Amino acid sequence: MVQNTKKVFIYRGIKVLYQDFIPSGDRKLKPLVVLPGHLHTEKNIMSMITALSKFSPVILVEMPGWGENSSHALNDVDSADILAKFFEERGLRGANLLALGDSTAMAYFFAYMYPRWPGKLVLSGVAARLRDAVRTLFKGNVEALANGKQESFITGMHSGILNHSKRTQIQNYQLAKESLYETLKVETANEDPENGINRLNRYLTRDDLPDGVKVPTLLIAGEYDPYTSVHDHFLVARRCESAHLAVISGTDHLCVIQKPNEFSMTVLSFLVKGSVSPMAGVRVHDSNEIPGYLRQIYPRVHLDEIGFIESKSGAPIPINIKDMNIYGCQLFTLFSKHRAFNETRLTLRLTTSDVEDFKLDLSFFSQNRGTFKGVFHHTSMDLLESLETMLERFQQENTKKHSLISA
């Protein structure tokens, strides 16, 4: 593989960075344009690039606001227009396109708006629309970064991107964690957090994906992805005229880092044949089926305990804690009209036999007749793991039945 230095493409004053990785032998496939996400750096996806560049010229593209391209980020539609011009100027009609993480929406709009340009489309870490719980969590992460609460920011990103509760079942979980923390250090080390805030705001302001992509599409999901779940990928597949869904076992949102070989082989199979061959650790489905295991579920402990909601609006409000896990909870109260529930950030206080006044910051994202669903904004990993330990003890010490409830 021949690796060239980064080059600059400018259109109407907008800068795009790109880097060519050329096969050392004859080209066997059409060029592959790769759009890394906010959390995917050249370093942590190099294993994938090396594998794919043995068969195809790979062009790593950093659009405005991604990677080392510090230009002001554009919305997905405008980014798709710039990408189309890049394809045109480089003579890339028919080239394949692979997008990771938060760059997937831009790639999807590109294929939707310019269906004659890409040959095939591969998306990993995609959602047609961010779930309310995810949106609420990342809004809290943006606020933490803006207020200089670095530990809270990193913990929130960790719990949103990596599946902490499944860490013992995820291959290379620690490697992905270290890669994530290294990337997030760039955001927290910057004295002016504006660029980091703009990057994160893409998670909150992006448009919903339209129906009707005509380009042959492959969706690659991590089995335990808490951010863009397998079900999210399935819903995107349903919006495409021709789509396949591949699920990489024992991975989460950073599946390209955790299992780069399986990821690369899945991509190559699709680029060569237009489908994915059966292989160990990868389950393949078409867009018309979604077996039960694909619905992302998290273990929630049925508590049925009394706790209190604290706010700036007055005395603590008694609530019934129906169920909980390390990510959030479901509560019920007869005082749902209280002015405290108009606030965006509240504190949940609970007491157990061995823990007194355990406090958790949370935001609600759903309310229905006194039943509230909320996500936690953990201020540190120590707090998250303390809650995990407490819930495990509660399960062991009580004879109540628990079940798996959709998050």
MARKOL-788346 format. One record per residue (C-alpha): x negated, y, z; residue in three letters; residue number from 1. Coordinates in pm, whole numbers. Example, Ala and Ser with C-alpha at 12.3 -4.5 7.8 and 13.67 -1.06 7.14 Angstrom:
% MARKOL-788346
+--------+--------+--------+-----+-----+
|     px |     py |     pz | res |   n |
+--------+--------+--------+-----+-----+
|  -1230 |   -450 |    780 | Ala |   1 |
|  -1367 |   -106 |    714 | Ser |   2 |
+--------+--------+--------+-----+-----+
This chain:
% MARKOL-788346
+--------+--------+--------+-----+-----+
|     px |     py |     pz | res |   n |
+--------+--------+--------+-----+-----+
|      0 |      0 |      0 | Met |   1 |
|   -127 |    345 |    -98 | Val |   2 |
|    -17 |    615 |    146 | Gln |   3 |
|    -23 |    976 |     28 | Asn |   4 |
|    -17 |   1290 |    241 | Thr |   5 |
|    308 |   1473 |    298 | Lys |   6 |
|    421 |   1701 |     20 | Lys |   7 |
|    669 |   1987 |     10 | Val |   8 |
|    974 |   2025 |   -212 | Phe |   9 |
|   1147 |   2364 |   -201 | Ile |  10 |
|   1485 |   2448 |   -346 | Tyr |  11 |
|   1642 |   2791 |   -296 | Arg |  12 |
|   1405 |   2855 |     -9 | Gly |  13 |
|   1496 |   2530 |    170 | Ile |  14 |
|   1201 |   2304 |    246 | Lys |  15 |
|   1198 |   1926 |    226 | Val |  16 |
|    896 |   1718 |    334 | Leu |  17 |
|    828 |   1384 |    169 | Tyr |  18 |
|    560 |   1118 |    165 | Gln |  19 |
|    499 |    841 |    -91 | Asp |  20 |
|    409 |    483 |      3 | Phe |  21 |
|    317 |    305 |   -322 | Ile |  22 |
|    281 |    -75 |   -362 | Pro |  23 |
|    -74 |   -188 |   -432 | Ser |  24 |
|     55 |   -428 |   -701 | Gly |  25 |
|    323 |   -406 |   -967 | Asp |  26 |
|    655 |   -244 |   -878 | Arg |  27 |
|    921 |   -510 |   -831 | Lys |  28 |
|   1215 |   -296 |   -720 | Leu |  29 |
|   1342 |     55 |   -780 | Lys |  30 |
|   1209 |    327 |   -550 | Pro |  31 |
|   1355 |    335 |   -198 | Leu |  32 |
|   1420 |    674 |    -38 | Val |  33 |
|   1416 |    654 |    344 | Val |  34 |
|   1583 |    915 |    565 | Leu |  35 |
|   1467 |    872 |    928 | Pro |  36 |
|   1693 |    988 |   1208 | Gly |  37 |
|   1619 |   1222 |   1496 | His |  38 |
|   1479 |    933 |   1703 | Leu |  39 |
|   1298 |    754 |   1419 | His |  40 |
|    945 |    876 |   1355 | Thr |  41 |
|    699 |    764 |   1090 | Glu |  42 |
|    509 |    586 |   1368 | Lys |  43 |
|    795 |    381 |   1508 | Asn |  44 |
|    931 |    270 |   1169 | Ile |  45 |
|    592 |    205 |   1006 | Met |  46 |
|    637 |   -174 |   1035 | Ser |  47 |
|    951 |   -146 |    822 | Met |  48 |
|    787 |     89 |    572 | Ile |  49 |
|    486 |   -142 |    535 | Thr |  50 |
|    708 |   -445 |    472 | Ala |  51 |
|    935 |   -272 |    222 | Leu |  52 |
|    654 |    -96 |     34 | Ser |  53 |
|    514 |   -435 |    -70 | Lys |  54 |
|    806 |   -465 |   -310 | Phe |  55 |
|    912 |   -109 |   -382 | Ser |  56 |
|    774 |    244 |   -382 | Pro |  57 |
|    896 |    399 |    -56 | Val |  58 |
|    956 |    772 |    -24 | Ile |  59 |
|    994 |    893 |    334 | Leu |  60 |
|   1196 |   1216 |    328 | Val |  61 |
|   1231 |   1463 |    616 | Glu |  62 |
|   1520 |   1698 |    555 | Met |  63 |
|   1547 |   2036 |    734 | Pro |  64 |
|   1566 |   1978 |   1110 | Gly |  65 |
|   1432 |   1619 |   1093 | Trp |  66 |
|   1088 |   1495 |   1193 | Gly |  67 |
|    811 |   1748 |   1130 | Glu |  68 |
|   1039 |   1964 |    917 | Asn |  69 |
|   1115 |   2247 |   1158 | Ser |  70 |
|   1339 |   2433 |    912 | Ser |  71 |
|   1686 |   2517 |   1037 | His |  72 |
|   1911 |   2211 |   1013 | Ala |  73 |
|   2192 |   2213 |    757 | Leu |  74 |
|   2532 |   2050 |    776 | Asn |  75 |
|   2574 |   1710 |    613 | Asp |  76 |
|   2739 |   1838 |    295 | Val |  77 |
|   2473 |   2103 |    230 | Asp |  78 |
|   2201 |   1848 |    307 | Ser |  79 |
|   2358 |   1611 |     53 | Ala |  80 |
|   2337 |   1886 |   -211 | Asp |  81 |
|   1966 |   1942 |   -137 | Ile |  82 |
|   1903 |   1567 |   -147 | Leu |  83 |
|   2072 |   1547 |   -488 | Ala |  84 |
|   1839 |   1817 |   -619 | Lys |  85 |
|   1540 |   1627 |   -477 | Phe |  86 |
|   1657 |   1311 |   -658 | Phe |  87 |
|   1695 |   1508 |   -980 | Glu |  88 |
|   1355 |   1680 |   -966 | Glu |  89 |
|   1174 |   1356 |   -878 | Arg |  90 |
|   1353 |   1152 |  -1146 | Gly |  91 |
|   1509 |    921 |   -890 | Leu |  92 |
|   1840 |    839 |  -1057 | Arg |  93 |
|   1922 |    480 |   -960 | Gly |  94 |
|   1680 |    478 |   -663 | Ala |  95 |
|   1804 |    306 |   -348 | Asn |  96 |
|   1869 |    502 |    -28 | Leu |  97 |
|   1821 |    390 |    333 | Leu |  98 |
|   1924 |    611 |    626 | Ala |  99 |
|   1880 |    563 |   1000 | Leu | 100 |
|   2064 |    709 |   1299 | Gly | 101 |
|   2197 |   1061 |   1268 | Asp | 102 |
|   2078 |   1093 |    906 | Ser | 103 |
|   2336 |    832 |    801 | Thr | 104 |
|   2619 |   1085 |    773 | Ala | 105 |
|   2416 |   1295 |    529 | Met | 106 |
|   2332 |    986 |    322 | Ala | 107 |
|   2696 |    879 |    321 | Tyr | 108 |
|   2812 |   1221 |    197 | Phe | 109 |
|   2540 |   1211 |    -70 | Phe | 110 |
|   2665 |    876 |   -200 | Ala | 111 |
|   3024 |   1001 |   -181 | Tyr | 112 |
|   2958 |   1328 |   -365 | Met | 113 |
|   2699 |   1198 |   -615 | Tyr | 114 |
|   2789 |    831 |   -677 | Pro | 115 |
|   2577 |    808 |   -992 | Arg | 116 |
|   2252 |    896 |   -821 | Trp | 117 |
|   2182 |    617 |   -566 | Pro | 118 |
|   2164 |    256 |   -682 | Gly | 119 |
|   2239 |     99 |   -343 | Lys | 120 |
|   2302 |    249 |      1 | Leu | 121 |
|   2180 |    109 |    335 | Val | 122 |
|   2299 |    265 |    662 | Leu | 123 |
|   2198 |    168 |   1016 | Ser | 124 |
|   2333 |    346 |   1322 | Gly | 125 |
|   2641 |    495 |   1157 | Val | 126 |
|   2993 |    582 |   1272 | Ala | 127 |
|   3287 |    719 |   1077 | Ala | 128 |
|   3368 |    937 |   1376 | Arg | 129 |
|   3190 |    965 |   1709 | Leu | 130 |
|   3393 |    808 |   1988 | Arg | 131 |
|   3519 |   1052 |   2250 | Asp | 132 |
|   3307 |    890 |   2522 | Ala | 133 |
|   2990 |    924 |   2313 | Val | 134 |
|   3069 |   1283 |   2221 | Arg | 135 |
|   3128 |   1371 |   2589 | Thr | 136 |
|   2802 |   1207 |   2695 | Leu | 137 |
|   2595 |   1390 |   2434 | Phe | 138 |
|   2760 |   1721 |   2516 | Lys | 139 |
|   2628 |   1670 |   2869 | Gly | 140 |
|   2283 |   1590 |   2728 | Asn | 141 |
|   2280 |   1917 |   2533 | Val | 142 |
|   2376 |   2109 |   2846 | Glu | 143 |
|   2101 |   1937 |   3047 | Ala | 144 |
|   1837 |   2027 |   2788 | Leu | 145 |
|   1962 |   2385 |   2765 | Ala | 146 |
|   1946 |   2422 |   3146 | Asn | 147 |
|   1595 |   2276 |   3171 | Gly | 148 |
|   1708 |   1957 |   3350 | Lys | 149 |
|   1457 |   1733 |   3179 | Gln | 150 |
|   1506 |   1418 |   3384 | Glu | 151 |
|   1883 |   1437 |   3347 | Ser | 152 |
|   1845 |   1491 |   2971 | Phe | 153 |
|   1614 |   1192 |   2923 | Ile | 154 |
|   1832 |    968 |   3141 | Thr | 155 |
|   2143 |   1070 |   2946 | Gly | 156 |
|   1976 |    999 |   2612 | Met | 157 |
|   1847 |    667 |   2744 | His | 158 |
|   2192 |    553 |   2859 | Ser | 159 |
|   2350 |    670 |   2532 | Gly | 160 |
|   2100 |    518 |   2287 | Ile | 161 |
|   1969 |    205 |   2461 | Leu | 162 |
|   2192 |    -61 |   2615 | Asn | 163 |
|   2050 |    -68 |   2968 | His | 164 |
|   2303 |   -324 |   3091 | Ser | 165 |
|   2191 |   -574 |   2821 | Lys | 166 |
|   1818 |   -507 |   2852 | Arg | 167 |
|   1731 |   -865 |   2949 | Thr | 168 |
|   1897 |   -992 |   2630 | Gln | 169 |
|   1734 |   -739 |   2394 | Ile | 170 |
|   1403 |   -826 |   2232 | Gln | 171 |
|   1139 |   -554 |   2262 | Asn | 172 |
|   1365 |   -342 |   2481 | Tyr | 173 |
|   1065 |   -193 |   2662 | Gln | 174 |
|    893 |   -108 |   2333 | Leu | 175 |
|   1204 |     77 |   2214 | Ala | 176 |
|   1230 |    255 |   2549 | Lys | 177 |
|    870 |    375 |   2529 | Glu | 178 |
|    925 |    492 |   2171 | Ser | 179 |
|   1240 |    679 |   2272 | Leu | 180 |
|   1069 |    851 |   2564 | Tyr | 181 |
|    773 |    951 |   2347 | Glu | 182 |
|   1012 |   1114 |   2098 | Thr | 183 |
|   1213 |   1289 |   2369 | Leu | 184 |
|    897 |   1435 |   2524 | Lys | 185 |
|    872 |   1662 |   2222 | Val | 186 |
|   1211 |   1811 |   2311 | Glu | 187 |
|   1137 |   1854 |   2682 | Thr | 188 |
|    781 |   1984 |   2637 | Ala | 189 |
|    897 |   2276 |   2421 | Asn | 190 |
|    933 |   2595 |   2626 | Glu | 191 |
|   1199 |   2711 |   2381 | Asp | 192 |
|   1459 |   2432 |   2368 | Pro | 193 |
|   1654 |   2588 |   2079 | Glu | 194 |
|   1523 |   2345 |   1814 | Asn | 195 |
|   1600 |   2047 |   2035 | Gly | 196 |
|   1947 |   2179 |   2108 | Ile | 197 |
|   2012 |   2228 |   1736 | Asn | 198 |
|   1903 |   1871 |   1667 | Arg | 199 |
|   2132 |   1732 |   1936 | Leu | 200 |
|   2422 |   1948 |   1828 | Asn | 201 |
|   2429 |   1748 |   1504 | Arg | 202 |
|   2569 |   1462 |   1711 | Tyr | 203 |
|   2858 |   1686 |   1821 | Leu | 204 |
|   2937 |   1892 |   1511 | Thr | 205 |
|   2910 |   1639 |   1231 | Arg | 206 |
|   3210 |   1580 |   1006 | Asp | 207 |
|   3412 |   1260 |    995 | Asp | 208 |
|   3321 |   1038 |    701 | Leu | 209 |
|   3567 |   1028 |    407 | Pro | 210 |
|   3705 |    717 |    239 | Asp | 211 |
|   3601 |    596 |   -104 | Gly | 212 |
|   3222 |    551 |   -136 | Val | 213 |
|   3171 |    366 |   -466 | Lys | 214 |
|   2799 |    285 |   -423 | Val | 215 |
|   2728 |    -77 |   -309 | Pro | 216 |
|   2662 |    -41 |     64 | Thr | 217 |
|   2499 |   -241 |    342 | Leu | 218 |
|   2568 |   -154 |    707 | Leu | 219 |
|   2311 |   -283 |    959 | Ile | 220 |
|   2419 |   -280 |   1324 | Ala | 221 |
|   2247 |   -375 |   1647 | Gly | 222 |
|   2455 |   -634 |   1834 | Glu | 223 |
|   2453 |   -433 |   2160 | Tyr | 224 |
|   2442 |    -79 |   2020 | Asp | 225 |
|   2625 |    144 |   2275 | Pro | 226 |
|   2609 |    457 |   2059 | Tyr | 227 |
|   2722 |    341 |   1714 | Thr | 228 |
|   2875 |      4 |   1795 | Ser | 229 |
|   2922 |   -291 |   1562 | Val | 230 |
|   3288 |   -194 |   1545 | His | 231 |
|   3188 |    157 |   1435 | Asp | 232 |
|   2987 |      4 |   1149 | His | 233 |
|   3282 |   -215 |   1054 | Phe | 234 |
|   3508 |     91 |   1030 | Leu | 235 |
|   3257 |    256 |    796 | Val | 236 |
|   3245 |    -61 |    586 | Ala | 237 |
|   3622 |    -38 |    548 | Arg | 238 |
|   3579 |    307 |    393 | Arg | 239 |
|   3352 |    173 |    117 | Cys | 240 |
|   3467 |      3 |   -201 | Glu | 241 |
|   3191 |   -259 |   -180 | Ser | 242 |
|   3024 |   -316 |    156 | Ala | 243 |
|   2852 |   -583 |    363 | His | 244 |
|   2798 |   -574 |    738 | Leu | 245 |
|   2486 |   -732 |    892 | Ala | 246 |
|   2454 |   -764 |   1270 | Val | 247 |
|   2104 |   -814 |   1414 | Ile | 248 |
|   2128 |  -1022 |   1729 | Ser | 249 |
|   1959 |   -912 |   2051 | Gly | 250 |
|   1916 |   -545 |   1954 | Thr | 251 |
|   2081 |   -210 |   2020 | Asp | 252 |
|   2073 |    128 |   1841 | His | 253 |
|   1697 |    104 |   1779 | Leu | 254 |
|   1718 |   -234 |   1604 | Cys | 255 |
|   1462 |   -129 |   1340 | Val | 256 |
|   1204 |    -96 |   1621 | Ile | 257 |
|   1312 |   -402 |   1819 | Gln | 258 |
|   1327 |   -646 |   1527 | Lys | 259 |
|   1151 |   -485 |   1229 | Pro | 260 |
|   1100 |   -816 |   1043 | Asn | 261 |
|   1468 |   -913 |   1053 | Glu | 262 |
|   1565 |   -558 |    962 | Phe | 263 |
|   1327 |   -545 |    663 | Ser | 264 |
|   1428 |   -888 |    534 | Met | 265 |
|   1795 |   -790 |    557 | Thr | 266 |
|   1730 |   -474 |    354 | Val | 267 |
|   1520 |   -658 |     93 | Leu | 268 |
|   1779 |   -930 |     48 | Ser | 269 |
|   2044 |   -670 |    -23 | Phe | 270 |
|   1826 |   -468 |   -260 | Leu | 271 |
|   1731 |   -778 |   -461 | Val | 272 |
|   2062 |   -966 |   -472 | Lys | 273 |
|   2328 |   -717 |   -367 | Gly | 274 |
|   2408 |   -939 |    -69 | Ser | 275 |
|   2233 |  -1064 |    244 | Val | 276 |
|   2104 |  -1420 |    261 | Ser | 277 |
|   2168 |  -1620 |    579 | Pro | 278 |
|   1875 |  -1596 |    819 | Met | 279 |
|   1801 |  -1657 |   1185 | Ala | 280 |
|   1907 |  -1371 |   1411 | Gly | 281 |
|   2128 |  -1197 |   1152 | Val | 282 |
|   2503 |  -1249 |   1110 | Arg | 283 |
|   2668 |  -1123 |    793 | Val | 284 |
|   3030 |  -1022 |    734 | His | 285 |
|   3224 |   -854 |    459 | Asp | 286 |
|   3436 |   -544 |    513 | Ser | 287 |
|   3760 |   -743 |    553 | Asn | 288 |
|   3675 |   -930 |    870 | Glu | 289 |
|   3578 |   -845 |   1223 | Ile | 290 |
|   3542 |  -1147 |   1452 | Pro | 291 |
|   3607 |  -1090 |   1819 | Gly | 292 |
|   3241 |  -1083 |   1919 | Tyr | 293 |
|   3190 |   -772 |   1705 | Leu | 294 |
|   3407 |   -558 |   1931 | Arg | 295 |
|   3157 |   -391 |   2160 | Gln | 296 |
|   3248 |   -471 |   2519 | Ile | 297 |
|   3088 |   -377 |   2847 | Tyr | 298 |
|   3141 |   -548 |   3182 | Pro | 299 |
|   3355 |   -326 |   3405 | Arg | 300 |
|   3396 |   -415 |   3770 | Val | 301 |
|   3755 |   -397 |   3893 | His | 302 |
|   3721 |   -196 |   4212 | Leu | 303 |
|   4069 |    -78 |   4315 | Asp | 304 |
|   3899 |    141 |   4575 | Glu | 305 |
|   3974 |    487 |   4710 | Ile | 306 |
|   3736 |    770 |   4627 | Gly | 307 |
|   3740 |   1146 |   4595 | Phe | 308 |
|   3696 |   1399 |   4317 | Ile | 309 |
|   3507 |   1709 |   4418 | Glu | 310 |
|   3511 |   2034 |   4225 | Ser | 311 |
|   3458 |   2405 |   4270 | Lys | 312 |
|   3834 |   2451 |   4292 | Ser | 313 |
|   3899 |   2342 |   4647 | Gly | 314 |
|   3925 |   2039 |   4876 | Ala | 315 |
|   3838 |   1684 |   4760 | Pro | 316 |
|   4118 |   1510 |   4572 | Ile | 317 |
|   4191 |   1145 |   4658 | Pro | 318 |
|   4184 |    907 |   4361 | Ile | 319 |
|   4206 |    533 |   4296 | Asn | 320 |
|   3896 |    395 |   4123 | Ile | 321 |
|   4045 |    127 |   3899 | Lys | 322 |
|   3725 |      1 |   3735 | Asp | 323 |
|   3368 |    112 |   3673 | Met | 324 |
|   3037 |     27 |   3513 | Asn | 325 |
|   2706 |    212 |   3494 | Ile | 326 |
|   2830 |    424 |   3203 | Tyr | 327 |
|   3167 |    546 |   3328 | Gly | 328 |
|   3491 |    470 |   3507 | Cys | 329 |
|   3870 |    468 |   3491 | Gln | 330 |
|   4059 |    651 |   3768 | Leu | 331 |
|   4417 |    711 |   3870 | Phe | 332 |
|   4558 |    996 |   4078 | Thr | 333 |
|   4898 |   1136 |   4168 | Leu | 334 |
|   4741 |   1482 |   4162 | Phe | 335 |
|   4665 |   1498 |   3791 | Ser | 336 |
|   4809 |   1851 |   3768 | Lys | 337 |
|   4556 |   1987 |   4016 | His | 338 |
|   4352 |   2276 |   3878 | Arg | 339 |
|   4030 |   2083 |   3946 | Ala | 340 |
|   4100 |   1857 |   3650 | Phe | 341 |
|   4074 |   2158 |   3420 | Asn | 342 |
|   3700 |   2170 |   3490 | Glu | 343 |
|   3462 |   1997 |   3249 | Thr | 344 |
|   3217 |   1867 |   3511 | Arg | 345 |
|   3323 |   1706 |   3838 | Leu | 346 |
|   3174 |   1488 |   4110 | Thr | 347 |
|   3303 |   1144 |   4201 | Leu | 348 |
|   3239 |   1048 |   4563 | Arg | 349 |
|   3286 |    694 |   4688 | Leu | 350 |
|   3201 |    499 |   4999 | Thr | 351 |
|   3135 |    126 |   5025 | Thr | 352 |
|   3042 |   -101 |   5314 | Ser | 353 |
|   2670 |    -37 |   5265 | Asp | 354 |
|   2663 |    299 |   5083 | Val | 355 |
|   2805 |    616 |   5229 | Glu | 356 |
|   2893 |    915 |   5010 | Asp | 357 |
|   2763 |    784 |   4680 | Phe | 358 |
|   2802 |   1078 |   4439 | Lys | 359 |
|   2816 |   1072 |   4060 | Leu | 360 |
|   2851 |   1358 |   3812 | Asp | 361 |
|   3111 |   1288 |   3545 | Leu | 362 |
|   3320 |   1438 |   3265 | Ser | 363 |
|   3662 |   1316 |   3159 | Phe | 364 |
|   3737 |   1249 |   2794 | Phe | 365 |
|   4084 |   1095 |   2819 | Ser | 366 |
|   4395 |   1143 |   3029 | Gln | 367 |
|   4729 |    962 |   3019 | Asn | 368 |
|   4991 |   1004 |   3293 | Arg | 369 |
|   4749 |   1029 |   3579 | Gly | 370 |
|   4495 |    781 |   3442 | Thr | 371 |
|   4160 |    938 |   3355 | Phe | 372 |
|   3862 |    792 |   3168 | Lys | 373 |
|   3524 |    951 |   3229 | Gly | 374 |
|   3155 |    914 |   3152 | Val | 375 |
|   2874 |    959 |   3402 | Phe | 376 |
|   2594 |   1212 |   3361 | His | 377 |
|   2318 |   1043 |   3557 | His | 378 |
|   2053 |   1281 |   3686 | Thr | 379 |
|   1784 |   1011 |   3700 | Ser | 380 |
|   1719 |    647 |   3613 | Met | 381 |
|   1688 |    579 |   3987 | Asp | 382 |
|   2049 |    687 |   4035 | Leu | 383 |
|   2167 |    479 |   3739 | Leu | 384 |
|   1990 |    170 |   3872 | Glu | 385 |
|   2122 |    233 |   4226 | Ser | 386 |
|   2474 |    233 |   4085 | Leu | 387 |
|   2399 |    -87 |   3894 | Glu | 388 |
|   2275 |   -253 |   4213 | Thr | 389 |
|   2580 |   -138 |   4408 | Met | 390 |
|   2819 |   -275 |   4145 | Leu | 391 |
|   2633 |   -607 |   4134 | Glu | 392 |
|   2664 |   -636 |   4514 | Arg | 393 |
|   3032 |   -553 |   4494 | Phe | 394 |
|   3083 |   -833 |   4245 | Gln | 395 |
|   2897 |  -1083 |   4460 | Gln | 396 |
|   3061 |   -988 |   4791 | Glu | 397 |
|   3421 |   -969 |   4677 | Asn | 398 |
|   3648 |  -1244 |   4557 | Thr | 399 |
|   3840 |  -1017 |   4317 | Lys | 400 |
|   3859 |  -1128 |   3959 | Lys | 401 |
|   3691 |   -919 |   3698 | His | 402 |
|   3717 |   -924 |   3323 | Ser | 403 |
|   3559 |   -760 |   3023 | Leu | 404 |
|   3735 |   -438 |   2928 | Ile | 405 |
|   3669 |   -243 |   2611 | Ser | 406 |
|   3470 |     69 |   2684 | Ala | 407 |
+--------+--------+--------+-----+-----+
